[in-house]
Amino acid sequence: MARLFIGIDSGLLHMAASTRTPSVGIFGMTLPQFRFSESFRNCFVVSRVECVGCEHRKPRLHWVTGCPYEIRCMKTLGAGEVFEMCLAKLGENPERNGAIAAHKPISIHE
């Protein structure tokens, strides 16, 4: 079994959850609280833009009509933030362990 899976909200992340593989999920247009248990999503990275989770709204902006904000939810997620969560999930960054990345929201109009 893998020590860690890193990926977006996809079939592979859901497979990792079903096999209880430690994971760092990366979320923008979807929100982890609608798809994963609280105990599994404790080290997920979630976008901070105000339109985050558009996949769960009606009408769906991203998949059906195209994103009017050029997929900013994913483009604003930093590799460093994901790396920190990976270390936390592996137990090498105890101050971040067990905490979803939370930051001040970013305006899509900036």
N, C-alpha and C positions, 0 to 999 in steps of 0.2 A: 504494500500500500504506500502511496505517496505521503511524504511528510506534510505537503502543502499544495493546494490547488489555488491558482490565481486566475480569475476570469470575469467576464461580463455576465449579466443575467442571460444564461443560455442553457441549453440542454446539458452541457458538460457540468455546469455549476450545480444543476439539479441532481445529476448523477453523483457528484461529490457529496451533496447533502444526504442522498439516500444511502450512501456507503459510509457516512460519518467521517469523511475525509476532511481534515482541517482546511478551511478555505478563506480566502479574501475575495469577496465579491465586489465588483465595480459597477456602480449604478448611476444612471443619469435619467433616461427617459422612463425607467421603471423604478419602483420603490420596493426595497426588500421586505418591508413589513407586510406587504400583500402576498408574498410568495414564500417566505422562509420563517421558521420558528425563531423566537427571540433568542433562544440559546445558540442557534446555529449562526445567526447573523451578527454576533457580538464584535466581529472585526471586519465589517464591511465598510467600504468607502462610498459615500453618497455625495453626489454633486450638490453645490450650494446655490445654483442659479434659481431664480424665483419660479421658473417654469418646470422645475424638476418633477418627474412623475407624470409627464404629459400623456404617457401611454394609458394611464388610468382615468383620464378625463374624457368627456364627450364634448365636442368632437375630438377625436384623436388627431393631434397635429402632426406627429412625426411619421408614422408608418403609412397612413393613407394619403395625406396631402403633401407631405414633405415638411421638413422643419423650417419654419420661418426665421429661426435664429441660428441657422447653420450648425446645428448639433452642438451648441455651446456647452450644454450640460456635460458632454464627454470631453470636449477640448479644454475645459478649465480644470479638470482633475490632473493633479501633478504626479509624476512618477515617484517623487520623494514621499508624498503622502501614502501612496500604495506600498512603497518599500517599508515605511514605518509600521504600517499595519501588518505586513508580512513578518517583520521582526517581533511584533507583539504577539502574533498568533503562534509563532515558534517559541515564545517565551524568552526572547532575547531583548525585549524592550518593555520591562514591567510597568513603567508608568503609563503606557498606552494599552496594555493588555486588558481585553474585555470592554473596550469602549469604541463605539462607532465614531468615525471621524466626524466631528461637528465643528462648524465654523460659521462665521458671520455670512449671511446670504449675499450672493453677488447679484446685482441687478442685470437683467438681460438687455437693458437699455444703455448700459455704460459704453 
